[in-house]
Structures are given as structure tokens and as C-alpha cells.
Amino acid sequence: MFRAPKTLFRTLAIAEVITWTILISALIARAVGAPSIVVTIGGAIHGFIFLSYGATAILVAMNQRWKIGPTILAIVAAVIPYATVPVDIALHRRGMLEGAWRLEQTDDPRDARWYDKWMRFFLNRPWALAILIVLAIVTLYTVLLMVGPPGGKK
């Protein structure tokens, strides 16, 4: 399904925009009299996709060998409503999403970094990578739920 990094990145960038719309709509609905549970549900959906997008941005950045600037830009874009799609477009135009998953080691010295072996291991086992990412997201999501929503409970 996600045979290329750009497909996975674009899918999560669009999902992030959709969940921003859900969350903002829920906030408006609550302001005009809907029960506050709509914000809880919208926030939960958005929070999970937000974390998934962040994990995807890091994975794609590592695979594509991005420098720190584009990596931070991609991650920070999730915090700004609707910013992930323009960032995706900009990265695409700069050719930073082109290429396949790096499944094999090459002669490129950048393939010998400490994490590259592990990244290739998991990229060659997508089921294991999916389990690892989902466990990390669920763990972080659970911790964030225990801390409470941004801005505190209302």
C-alpha cells in the first residue's frame, strides 16, 4: 500500500488536515450548544493522527536523509492547522519525497549510521514496524491523556 515514502507521508499529511477540520468543527459545535463530548471525540481522533503524522515524518526524514531543518519543519507543521499539506507540497517540489524505502545497504557512507541497520530491519518487516510505531504512539497517547488536554481541563 505504501510502497514509497511520499505516499505514506502524503496520506498522513492529508489525514492531519482532515482531523484538524474535525477538531475545529467540534469546537465550534460546542460553542453553539453541542455537548462537550464532541470535542473530546474530535480531540482524540486528531491527537492520534497528530502523533501518527509525527512518527511518519521522522521515519520518512530518516529514510530520505533529510537534514534537521526540513525534519523540524515537517513535524512542526502538524501543530499549525492545515500546514501539513503545504509542507508536503513544498517537500515534493524540492524532490525530498522522491525515492524508495532504503531496504538494502549501499556503499553510501550515510547508510552506515547507527540507526540505519535497525531502520532497514524494520522496513523489511513492515508488520514489525507497524507494531513498533503503533505501540510507541499508543504509549505516548496514553501518557498525554493522563497529563490532560492542552490548556488544561475546562
Buried (B, 14 or more C-beta within 10 A) or exposed (E): EBEBBBEBBBBBBBBBBEBBBBBBBBBEBBEEEBEEEBBEEBBBBBBBBBBBBBBBBBBBBBBBBBEEEBBEBBBBBBEEEEBBBEBBEBBBEEEBBEEEBBEEEEEEEEBEEEEBEEBBEBBEEEEEBEEBBEEEBEEBBEEBEEEEBEEEEE
